Amino acid sequence: MAVATDEQVGFVDDEKILALLEAGRAADRKRALEVVAKARDCKGLQLEELAILLQTQDEEVVGRIYEAALDVKHAIYGRRMLFFAPLYVSNACANNCLYCAAF
């Protein structure tokens, strides 16, 4: 069984993530649509912008997110189907994922 070192424990800042998600929940439709437009340009998003998209409950914005995701996918990969699998370089893991058999 892999045991996390002191340096590995806490590498994810839970408080920062929760604060970003809470702030993202407060964003209005206009700001969310601005973030979707930026995402469609394939230039990347800041964590604050990602939190806005993750927290939106607006059906129109969610639909635009799906449309933008498809556009970005086609711009980067074309019409190919791709599969991704996690690849680990060592057996020392500190992520505590539910699917991991190391526990």
CYANA upper distance limits for C-alpha pairs under 8 A (distance plus 0.5 A):
  1 MET  CA    102 ALA  CA      6.12
  1 MET  CA    103 PHE  CA      6.70
  2 ALA  CA     91 ASN  CA      7.00
  2 ALA  CA     92 ALA  CA      5.76
  2 ALA  CA     93 CYS  CA      6.98
  2 ALA  CA    102 ALA  CA      7.03
  2 ALA  CA    103 PHE  CA      8.17
  3 VAL  CA     92 ALA  CA      7.23
  3 VAL  CA     93 CYS  CA      7.85
  3 VAL  CA     94 ALA  CA      7.96
  4 ALA  CA      8 GLN  CA      6.40
  4 ALA  CA      9 VAL  CA      6.84
  4 ALA  CA     92 ALA  CA      7.19
  4 ALA  CA     93 CYS  CA      6.85
  4 ALA  CA     94 ALA  CA      5.61
  5 THR  CA      9 VAL  CA      6.92
  5 THR  CA     94 ALA  CA      8.46
  7 GLU  CA     11 PHE  CA      7.92
  8 GLN  CA     94 ALA  CA      6.49
  9 VAL  CA     94 ALA  CA      6.89
 13 ASP  CA     17 ILE  CA      6.87
 14 ASP  CA     18 LEU  CA      6.64
 15 GLU  CA     19 ALA  CA      6.58
 16 LYS  CA     20 LEU  CA      6.61
 17 ILE  CA     21 LEU  CA      6.68
 18 LEU  CA     22 GLU  CA      6.60
 19 ALA  CA     23 ALA  CA      6.66
 20 LEU  CA     24 GLY  CA      6.48
 20 LEU  CA     47 LEU  CA      8.00
 20 LEU  CA     48 GLU  CA      6.40
 20 LEU  CA     51 ALA  CA      6.51
 21 LEU  CA     25 ARG  CA      6.76
 21 LEU  CA     48 GLU  CA      8.43
 21 LEU  CA     51 ALA  CA      5.59
 21 LEU  CA     52 ILE  CA      7.68
 21 LEU  CA     54 LEU  CA      8.19
 21 LEU  CA     55 GLN  CA      7.13
 22 GLU  CA     26 ALA  CA      7.43
 23 ALA  CA     27 ALA  CA      7.52
 23 ALA  CA     48 GLU  CA      8.40
 23 ALA  CA     51 ALA  CA      8.21
 23 ALA  CA     52 ILE  CA      8.11
 24 GLY  CA     48 GLU  CA      7.31
 24 GLY  CA     49 GLU  CA      7.97
 24 GLY  CA     51 ALA  CA      5.42
 24 GLY  CA     52 ILE  CA      4.44
 24 GLY  CA     53 LEU  CA      7.94
 24 GLY  CA     54 LEU  CA      8.15
 24 GLY  CA     55 GLN  CA      6.36
 24 GLY  CA     56 THR  CA      8.20
 25 ARG  CA     51 ALA  CA      8.26
 25 ARG  CA     52 ILE  CA      6.81
 25 ARG  CA     55 GLN  CA      5.59
 25 ARG  CA     56 THR  CA      6.93
 27 ALA  CA     31 ARG  CA      6.69
 27 ALA  CA     32 ALA  CA      7.15
 27 ALA  CA     52 ILE  CA      6.85
 27 ALA  CA     56 THR  CA      8.49
 28 ASP  CA     32 ALA  CA      6.83
 29 ARG  CA     33 LEU  CA      6.60
 29 ARG  CA     58 ASP  CA      7.79
 29 ARG  CA     61 VAL  CA      7.59
 30 LYS  CA     34 GLU  CA      6.79
 31 ARG  CA     35 VAL  CA      6.88
 32 ALA  CA     36 VAL  CA      6.82
 32 ALA  CA     52 ILE  CA      6.73
 32 ALA  CA     53 LEU  CA      6.94
 32 ALA  CA     56 THR  CA      8.04
 32 ALA  CA     61 VAL  CA      7.38
 33 LEU  CA     37 ALA  CA      6.68
 33 LEU  CA     61 VAL  CA      6.91
 33 LEU  CA     64 ARG  CA      8.25
 34 GLU  CA     38 LYS  CA      6.78
 35 VAL  CA     39 ALA  CA      6.64
 35 VAL  CA     45 LEU  CA      8.34
 35 VAL  CA     49 GLU  CA      6.65
 35 VAL  CA     52 ILE  CA      8.38
 35 VAL  CA     53 LEU  CA      8.04
 36 VAL  CA     40 ARG  CA      6.71
 36 VAL  CA     53 LEU  CA      8.18
 36 VAL  CA     64 ARG  CA      7.49
 36 VAL  CA     65 ILE  CA      6.58
 36 VAL  CA     68 ALA  CA      7.23
 37 ALA  CA     41 ASP  CA      7.23
 37 ALA  CA     68 ALA  CA      8.17
 38 LYS  CA     42 CYS  CA      7.82
 38 LYS  CA     43 LYS  CA      7.55
 38 LYS  CA     44 GLY  CA      8.22
 38 LYS  CA     45 LEU  CA      7.99
 39 ALA  CA     43 LYS  CA      7.04
 39 ALA  CA     44 GLY  CA      6.66
 39 ALA  CA     45 LEU  CA      6.95
 39 ALA  CA     68 ALA  CA      7.55
 39 ALA  CA     72 VAL  CA      8.35
 40 ARG  CA     68 ALA  CA      5.69
 40 ARG  CA     69 ALA  CA      7.76
 40 ARG  CA     71 ASP  CA      7.28
 40 ARG  CA     72 VAL  CA      6.43
 41 ASP  CA     72 VAL  CA      8.19
 42 CYS  CA     72 VAL  CA      6.80
 45 LEU  CA     49 GLU  CA      6.41
 45 LEU  CA     50 LEU  CA      6.76
 46 GLN  CA     50 LEU  CA      6.81
 47 LEU  CA     51 ALA  CA      6.67
 48 GLU  CA     52 ILE  CA      7.04
 49 GLU  CA     53 LEU  CA      7.14
 50 LEU  CA     54 LEU  CA      6.69
 51 ALA  CA     55 GLN  CA      6.56
 52 ILE  CA     56 THR  CA      6.70
 53 LEU  CA     62 VAL  CA      8.46
 53 LEU  CA     65 ILE  CA      8.13
 56 THR  CA     61 VAL  CA      7.65
 56 THR  CA     62 VAL  CA      7.60
 57 GLN  CA     61 VAL  CA      8.32
 57 GLN  CA     62 VAL  CA      7.78
 58 ASP  CA     62 VAL  CA      6.73
 59 GLU  CA     63 GLY  CA      6.67
 60 GLU  CA     64 ARG  CA      6.78
 61 VAL  CA     65 ILE  CA      6.63
 62 VAL  CA     66 TYR  CA      6.93
 63 GLY  CA     67 GLU  CA      6.83
 64 ARG  CA     68 ALA  CA      6.50
 65 ILE  CA     69 ALA  CA      6.51
 66 TYR  CA     70 LEU  CA      6.78
 67 GLU  CA     71 ASP  CA      6.79
 68 ALA  CA     72 VAL  CA      6.58
 69 ALA  CA     73 LYS  CA      6.53
 70 LEU  CA     74 HIS  CA      6.65
 71 ASP  CA     75 ALA  CA      6.59
 72 VAL  CA     76 ILE  CA      6.62
 73 LYS  CA     77 TYR  CA      6.18
 73 LYS  CA     78 GLY  CA      7.32
 74 HIS  CA     78 GLY  CA      4.69
 74 HIS  CA     79 ARG  CA      6.53
 96 ASN  CA    100 CYS  CA      7.90
